[in-house]
């Protein structure tokens, strides 16, 4: 693994002063070998409270900007906890994806089995859409029930309808899809988050999932903002308290189990900026609502979006093995934006990270790695980087020289690892 580091000094981000530090950025590291810094599991990101930082009570929490995934605050964001009904977001995504792929139609109807009715319906005493035993309900209505009413019966019916049973749905549908989305830690034992030791997620991966749903399924995301749904002549309100208490709030999901405590995934848009908040492990539903709202308001009050690197701007070079050129220029296809504190206290480090050297031939537009931006010790945003130019295969002599150099580097690296 190789990386190039750019270090930004304190950023004066006053209005009209668009990160002049970018033009004068200091490159403090060239291509090197080493590990990648990851956010610590018990990290708290952001300035101290006396400097305008967030002071929260949730055991685990994260606040991100939706467009680019910039992390504004995190606390124990990689701690595995029971996600409770927030896990229904994964079930919803699986269904959204299947509909988008054409494997499932919104008009398809699934039967409410005795298992779905008894474990997730009225007899269970939990959140339910009150679907009648042995009735057939469309996928569209089941999604409404799962999202708006947090229906456990809705989710079981969807799982059984798509996979035959919940176990297969959790292992072969939810887990597989989560890994495809880059959610490497989440584990699922059922479709609805009802208590089970196999249900574990981090607030970081819940935020990642919420961001994906918002960006990739705008037509379905509207369901999360609907304030009520009536089924079987029973009218129920959306369980998300932010919808009625915060300007611009339009999703996503609350959750509670005795094991996991009270949690929430929420999102809102203000002045064109969408933020996503996830909190989990609180002891009271009012604390959950207050904490999520307070964190979102803090984000809007203290941060603004700035561009570190415009789209198409050369960011650095990647070493090429066996090519006509020894290196290839790297660019991004979208601007590298990050939310920074309005008080200008942020210190950022950007690193181009890739596995190298990159073997020739290299095509223009080929994905090489990513640029990862840290705020303090935590990742704030990461964006893919691509080859700006093609690099053809070099001569036999060029490949032989590169091979010899890599052999020497390998021996040197192995020697260091033994120290």
C-alpha positions in Angstrom: 0.0 0.0 0.0 1.4 3.4 -1.0 0.3 6.9 -0.2 1.1 10.5 -0.8 0.4 13.0 1.9 -0.8 16.6 1.7 -1.0 18.5 5.0 -3.2 21.6 5.3 -2.3 24.2 7.9 -5.1 25.8 10.0 -7.8 26.7 7.5 -9.2 30.3 7.5 -12.6 29.6 6.0 -14.1 33.0 6.0 -16.8 33.9 3.5 -15.3 34.5 0.1 -11.9 33.0 1.1 -12.1 29.5 -0.5 -9.3 27.6 1.1 -6.4 29.6 -0.2 -4.4 27.0 1.7 -5.1 24.6 -1.2 -3.0 26.6 -3.6 -0.2 26.7 -1.2 -0.5 23.2 0.2 2.6 21.7 1.6 3.5 18.2 0.3 5.2 16.6 3.3 5.5 13.0 2.0 6.3 11.4 -1.3 5.4 7.8 -2.3 6.1 5.6 0.7 5.1 2.3 2.2 3.2 1.8 5.4 -0.1 1.2 7.0 -3.2 3.3 6.8 -4.4 5.3 9.8 -7.9 4.3 10.7 -10.3 6.1 13.1 -9.9 4.7 16.6 -12.9 2.7 17.9 -13.3 5.0 20.9 -12.5 8.2 19.0 -14.3 11.5 19.5 -13.9 13.7 16.4 -14.3 17.5 16.5 -13.1 20.5 18.5 -13.4 20.6 22.3 -16.7 22.0 23.6 -15.1 25.3 24.6 -14.0 25.7 21.0 -17.4 25.1 19.5 -17.2 21.3 19.5 -20.2 19.0 20.1 -20.9 17.7 23.6 -23.2 14.7 23.4 -24.5 12.0 25.7 -25.1 9.2 23.2 -22.7 6.2 23.7 -22.2 5.9 20.0 -22.9 8.6 17.4 -21.9 10.0 14.0 -22.8 13.1 12.0 -22.0 13.1 8.3 -22.7 15.3 5.3 -24.7 13.3 2.8 -23.3 14.4 -0.6 -19.7 13.5 0.0 -19.8 11.6 3.2 -17.7 14.1 5.1 -17.7 13.2 8.8 -18.3 16.1 11.1 -18.4 14.3 14.4 -18.0 10.7 15.6 -18.0 8.9 19.0 -17.3 5.2 19.2 -18.5 5.1 15.6 -17.1 1.6 14.9 -18.5 -0.1 18.1 -20.8 -3.0 17.2 -24.2 -2.7 18.8 -27.7 -4.0 18.4 -29.3 -1.8 15.7 -32.9 -2.7 16.7 -35.4 -1.4 14.2 -32.8 0.7 12.5 -31.8 -2.5 10.8 -35.0 -2.3 8.8 -33.1 0.1 6.6 -31.1 -2.9 5.3 -34.2 -4.8 4.6 -35.7 -1.8 2.8 -32.5 -1.4 0.7 -32.5 -5.1 -0.4 -36.1 -4.6 -1.6 -35.3 -1.2 -3.3 -32.4 -2.9 -5.1 -34.5 -5.8 -6.2 -37.2 -3.5 -7.6 -34.6 -1.4 -9.4 -33.0 -4.5 -10.9 -36.4 -5.7 -12.1 -36.3 -8.8 -9.9 -39.3 -7.7 -7.8 -42.3 -5.5 -8.8 -44.1 -3.2 -6.4 -47.3 -4.8 -7.4 -46.1 -8.3 -6.4 -48.1 -9.7 -3.5 -46.7 -11.7 -0.6 -48.8 -13.7 1.9 -48.8 -12.9 5.6 -47.8 -16.2 7.0 -48.6 -17.4 10.5 -45.0 -16.8 11.4 -45.1 -13.2 10.2 -48.4 -12.6 11.9 -47.5 -14.2 15.2 -43.9 -12.9 15.5 -44.4 -9.5 14.0 -48.1 -8.8 13.9 -50.7 -7.9 16.5 -50.1 -11.0 18.8 -46.5 -10.0 19.3 -47.2 -6.7 20.9 -44.4 -4.9 19.0 -44.4 -2.4 16.2 -46.7 -3.8 13.4 -48.6 -2.7 10.4 -51.5 -5.0 11.5 -51.5 -7.1 8.4 -54.2 -9.8 8.6 -53.2 -13.5 8.8 -53.1 -15.2 5.4 -53.9 -12.0 3.6 -51.9 -11.0 0.5 -50.2 -7.6 0.6 -48.3 -5.8 -2.2 -44.6 -5.1 -1.9 -45.4 -1.4 -2.1 -47.8 -1.6 0.9 -45.3 -3.8 2.8 -42.6 -1.1 2.3 -45.0 1.5 3.6 -45.7 -0.6 6.6 -42.0 -1.4 7.3 -40.8 2.2 6.8 -43.6 4.4 8.2 -45.0 2.1 10.9 -41.8 0.1 11.5 -43.9 -3.1 11.0 -42.1 -6.2 12.1 -44.7 -8.2 10.2 -44.0 -6.2 7.0 -40.3 -7.1 7.1 -40.9 -10.8 7.8 -43.4 -11.0 4.9 -40.9 -9.3 2.6 -38.2 -11.7 3.7 -40.3 -14.8 3.3 -41.7 -13.6 -0.1 -38.3 -12.9 -1.5 -36.2 -15.6 0.0 -38.6 -18.3 1.3 -37.6 -17.7 5.0 -36.0 -15.1 7.2 -32.8 -16.9 7.8 -32.0 -17.2 4.1 -33.0 -13.5 3.6 -30.7 -12.4 6.4 -27.7 -14.4 5.3 -28.0 -14.5 1.6 -29.7 -11.3 0.8 -29.0 -8.7 3.6 -25.4 -9.8 4.3 -24.5 -10.2 0.7 -25.9 -6.8 -0.2 -24.2 -5.1 2.8 -20.8 -6.4 1.7 -21.5 -5.1 -1.8 -22.1 -1.7 -0.4 -18.8 -1.8 1.6 -20.4 -2.5 5.0 -17.8 -5.0 6.2 -18.8 -5.3 9.9 -22.6 -5.6 9.9 -24.2 -8.9 10.8 -27.9 -9.9 10.4 -29.9 -12.7 11.9 -33.4 -11.5 10.9 -35.2 -8.9 8.8 -36.5 -6.5 11.4 -34.0 -6.1 14.2 -35.9 -8.0 16.8 -33.6 -9.1 19.6 -31.0 -11.6 18.4 -27.2 -11.9 19.2 -26.6 -12.0 15.4 -27.9 -8.5 14.8 -25.0 -6.1 15.1 -24.2 -2.8 13.3 -22.0 0.3 13.9 -23.3 3.8 13.6 -20.8 4.4 10.9 -22.3 1.7 8.7 -25.8 2.8 9.5 -24.8 6.2 8.3 -23.2 4.7 5.2 -26.4 2.8 4.5 -28.6 5.8 5.0 -26.5 7.9 2.7 -26.7 5.2 0.0 -30.5 5.0 0.3 -30.8 8.8 0.0 -28.5 9.2 -3.0 -29.4 6.0 -4.9 -33.1 5.7 -4.3 -34.6 9.2 -4.2 -38.0 7.9 -5.4 -38.2 5.5 -2.5 -36.6 7.8 0.1 -39.8 9.9 0.0 -41.5 7.1 2.0 -39.4 8.0 5.0 -40.9 11.4 5.2 -44.5 10.3 5.1 -46.0 11.1 8.4 -48.7 8.5 8.6 -50.0 5.3 7.0 -53.3 3.4 7.4 -53.6 -0.3 7.0 -56.4 -2.7 8.0 -58.4 0.4 9.0 -55.7 1.3 11.6 -54.1 4.7 11.2 -50.5 5.0 12.6 -48.1 7.9 12.8 -44.5 7.8 11.6 -42.3 7.1 14.6 -39.6 9.6 13.7 -39.9 12.5 16.1 -37.6 14.8 14.0 -40.3 15.1 11.3 -42.3 17.4 13.5 -39.5 19.1 15.4 -36.7 20.0 13.0 -36.8 22.1 9.9 -36.1 20.1 6.8 -36.2 16.7 8.5 -37.4 13.9 6.2 -36.1 10.6 7.5 -35.1 7.9 8.4 -35.7 5.4 11.2 -35.9 4.9 15.0 -35.1 1.8 17.0 -35.3 0.3 20.4 -34.5 -3.0 22.1 -33.5 -3.7 25.7 -30.1 -4.9 24.5 -29.4 -2.0 22.2 -31.2 0.9 23.9 -32.8 3.7 22.0 -31.3 4.7 18.6 -32.1 6.8 15.6 -31.0 7.4 12.0 -32.1 10.9 11.0 -31.6 13.2 8.1 -32.5 16.8 7.2 -31.8 19.4 4.6 -31.2 23.1 5.4 -29.9 25.7 3.0 -29.2 23.0 0.4 -27.0 20.9 2.7 -28.2 17.5 3.8 -26.8 16.0 7.0 -27.2 12.5 8.4 -27.1 11.7 12.1 -27.0 8.3 13.8 -27.1 7.8 17.6 -27.5 4.6 19.5 -27.5 3.2 23.1 -29.5 5.9 24.8 -31.7 5.1 27.8 -34.7 7.2 27.0 -36.7 7.9 23.8 -36.8 11.6 24.6 -33.0 11.7 25.0 -32.7 10.0 21.6 -34.8 12.7 19.9 -33.1 15.5 21.7 -29.6 14.2 21.0 -30.2 13.7 17.3 -31.8 17.1 16.9 -29.1 18.8 18.9 -26.4 17.2 16.8 -28.0 18.2 13.5 -28.5 21.8 14.7 -24.8 21.9 15.8 -23.7 20.7 12.4 -25.7 23.3 10.5 -24.6 26.1 12.9 -20.9 25.3 12.9 -19.9 23.9 9.5 -19.9 24.8 5.8 -18.8 23.0 2.7 -15.5 23.9 1.0 -13.7 22.4 -2.0 -10.2 21.1 -1.4 -9.5 19.9 -4.9 -11.6 20.8 -8.0 -12.7 17.9 -10.3 -10.0 17.0 -12.9 -7.2 18.8 -11.1 -4.0 16.6 -10.9 -3.5 15.6 -7.3 -0.4 13.6 -7.6 1.2 10.5 -9.2 1.1 6.7 -8.9 4.1 4.6 -9.6 3.7 2.4 -12.7 5.4 -1.0 -13.1 6.5 -2.0 -16.6 5.2 1.1 -18.4 6.3 3.5 -21.0 6.2 6.1 -18.2 7.4 5.5 -14.6 4.3 7.2 -13.2 0.7 8.2 -14.0 -1.1 11.4 -13.0 -4.1 11.0 -10.8 -7.3 13.1 -10.7 -10.8 12.9 -9.3 -13.9 12.9 -11.4 -15.8 15.0 -8.9 -14.7 17.8 -6.6 -13.2 16.7 -3.3 -15.4 18.6 -0.9 -15.2 18.6 2.9 -17.3 20.3 5.5 -15.1 22.5 7.7 -15.8 24.5 10.8 -16.7 28.1 10.2 -14.3 29.2 13.0 -11.4 28.0 10.9 -9.9 25.7 13.5 -9.8 22.5 11.3 -6.5 21.0 10.4 -6.8 18.5 7.5 -4.4 15.9 6.0 -5.1 14.5 2.6 -3.5 11.3 1.4 -3.6 9.5 -2.0 -3.8 5.8 -1.2 -3.3 3.0 -3.7 -1.9 -0.5 -4.1 1.2 -0.2 -6.2 3.0 0.0 -8.3 0.2 -0.1 -10.8 0.9 -2.6 -13.6 1.0 -1.3 -17.2 -0.9 -0.9 -19.4 -3.0 1.8 -17.7 -6.1 3.2 -19.3 -7.2 6.8 -18.9 -10.0 6.9 -16.4 -8.9 3.7 -14.7 -9.6 3.7 -11.0 -6.3 3.6 -9.1 -7.1 4.3 -5.5 -8.6 7.1 -3.5 -7.8 10.4 -1.8 -8.6 10.2 1.9 -9.0 13.3 4.0 -8.4 13.2 7.7 -9.6 15.8 10.2 -7.4 15.1 13.2 -7.1 11.3 13.6 -10.4 10.5 11.8 -11.4 10.1 8.2 -13.5 13.0 7.1 -14.1 12.1 3.5 -12.7 9.8 0.8 -13.0 10.1 -3.0 -11.8 7.7 -5.7 -8.9 8.8 -7.9 -8.4 7.8 -11.5 -5.6 7.8 -14.1 -5.6 11.1 -16.0 -3.6 9.7 -18.9 -3.0 6.3 -20.6 0.3 4.5 -20.0 1.3 1.8 -22.5 3.4 -1.3 -21.8 7.1 -0.5 -21.7 10.0 -2.3 -23.3 11.4 -5.7 -22.1 14.3 -3.8 -20.6 12.0 -1.4 -18.7 10.0 -4.2 -17.2 13.2 -6.0 -16.2 14.5 -2.9 -14.4 11.2 -2.3 -12.7 11.2 -5.9 -11.6 14.6 -5.7 -10.1 13.7 -2.5 -8.2 10.6 -4.0 -6.8 12.6 -7.1 -5.6 15.0 -4.8 -3.8 12.1 -2.9 -2.3 10.5 -6.1 -1.2 13.6 -7.3 0.6 14.0 -3.9 2.3 10.4 -4.0 3.4 10.7 -7.5 4.8 13.7 -6.5 6.8 11.9 -3.5 8.3 8.9 -5.7 9.3 11.3 -8.0 11.2 12.7 -5.2 13.3 
